[in-house]
């Protein structure tokens, strides 16, 4: 497929003829692949955005400084959980659920410090 698109965009019908496939089925496959790429990019964007921010060499905000202080004093499990929520490998709902925010079984320092004054 990539070789067929080497010279530029082509219609789905042209690609179906060139590959000997059923045009409507090929269209559905290409739409599914495009949707997968869109969702993958949305999931990866927070990590990409964080890297770009870090590469800008701008001084961190007050919230980021408080977060860094919390990370230095937190345990490894808390750090892993927070970073998972921040970068999308752990659903945010799992981190910001009422049990974690309410102190059961314990309250994470990472939840309260970035937003406390």
C-alpha positions as CSV (number, residue, x, y, z in Angstrom):
1,X,0.0,0.0,0.0
2,X,2.8,2.4,0.8
3,X,4.4,1.8,-2.5
4,X,1.1,2.7,-4.2
5,X,0.9,6.0,-2.4
6,X,4.6,6.9,-3.1
7,X,3.6,9.4,-5.9
8,X,0.9,11.1,-3.9
9,X,-2.7,10.5,-2.7
10,X,-5.0,8.2,-4.7
11,X,-8.7,7.4,-4.4
12,X,-9.8,4.3,-2.6
13,X,-11.2,3.0,-5.8
14,X,-7.8,3.4,-7.5
15,X,-6.2,1.6,-4.7
16,X,-8.7,-1.2,-4.8
17,X,-8.1,-1.8,-8.5
18,X,-4.4,-1.7,-8.0
19,X,-4.5,-4.2,-5.2
20,X,-7.3,-6.4,-6.5
21,X,-9.5,-5.8,-3.4
22,X,-13.1,-4.9,-2.8
23,X,-13.3,-1.1,-2.8
24,X,-15.9,-0.8,0.1
25,X,-13.9,-3.2,2.3
26,X,-10.7,-1.4,1.6
27,X,-12.4,1.9,2.4
28,X,-13.5,0.5,5.8
29,X,-10.0,-0.8,6.5
30,X,-8.4,2.5,5.6
31,X,-10.9,4.4,7.8
32,X,-10.2,2.0,10.7
33,X,-6.4,2.5,10.3
34,X,-6.9,6.3,10.2
35,X,-9.0,6.1,13.4
36,X,-6.3,4.0,15.1
37,X,-3.6,6.5,14.1
38,X,-5.7,9.4,15.4
39,X,-6.3,7.7,18.8
40,X,-2.7,6.7,19.1
41,X,-1.6,10.2,18.4
42,X,-4.0,11.5,21.1
43,X,-2.6,9.1,23.6
44,X,1.0,10.0,22.7
45,X,0.4,13.8,22.6
46,X,0.8,14.4,26.4
47,X,4.3,12.7,26.3
48,X,5.2,14.7,23.2
49,X,3.9,17.9,24.7
50,X,5.9,17.3,27.9
51,X,9.1,16.7,25.9
52,X,8.6,19.9,23.9
53,X,8.0,21.9,27.1
54,X,11.1,20.5,28.7
55,X,13.2,21.2,25.6
56,X,12.1,24.8,25.6
57,X,14.3,25.4,28.7
58,X,11.7,27.7,30.2
59,X,11.7,28.0,34.0
60,X,9.1,25.8,35.6
61,X,5.9,27.4,36.9
62,X,5.1,27.5,40.7
63,X,2.8,24.5,40.3
64,X,5.6,22.5,38.6
65,X,8.0,23.4,41.3
66,X,5.6,22.2,44.0
67,X,5.0,19.0,42.0
68,X,8.8,18.4,41.8
69,X,9.1,18.9,45.5
70,X,6.3,16.4,46.0
71,X,7.9,13.9,43.7
72,X,11.2,14.2,45.7
73,X,9.5,13.3,48.9
74,X,7.1,10.7,47.6
75,X,7.5,6.9,47.6
76,X,8.2,5.1,44.3
77,X,4.7,3.6,44.1
78,X,3.2,7.2,44.3
79,X,5.6,8.4,41.7
80,X,4.8,5.5,39.4
81,X,1.1,6.0,39.8
82,X,1.3,9.8,39.2
83,X,3.5,9.5,36.2
84,X,1.2,6.8,34.7
85,X,-1.8,9.2,35.1
86,X,0.2,12.1,33.7
87,X,1.5,10.3,30.6
88,X,-1.6,8.2,29.8
89,X,-0.4,4.7,30.8
90,X,-2.8,4.7,33.8
91,X,-6.3,6.0,33.3
92,X,-6.7,9.3,35.1
93,X,-9.9,8.0,36.6
94,X,-7.8,5.4,38.4
95,X,-5.6,8.1,39.9
96,X,-8.2,10.7,40.7
97,X,-10.9,8.4,42.0
98,X,-12.7,9.3,45.3
99,X,-10.8,6.6,47.3
100,X,-7.4,8.1,46.4
101,X,-8.6,11.7,47.0
102,X,-10.4,10.9,50.2
103,X,-7.6,9.2,52.0
104,X,-8.4,5.5,51.6
105,X,-6.2,3.6,52.2
106,X,-3.9,6.6,52.4
107,X,-3.7,10.0,50.9
108,X,-1.0,10.6,48.3
109,X,1.1,13.7,48.7
110,X,1.1,14.0,45.0
111,X,-2.7,14.6,44.8
112,X,-2.7,17.7,47.0
113,X,0.6,19.5,46.6
114,X,0.4,20.9,43.0
115,X,-2.9,22.6,43.8
116,X,-2.4,23.6,47.4
117,X,-1.2,27.1,48.2
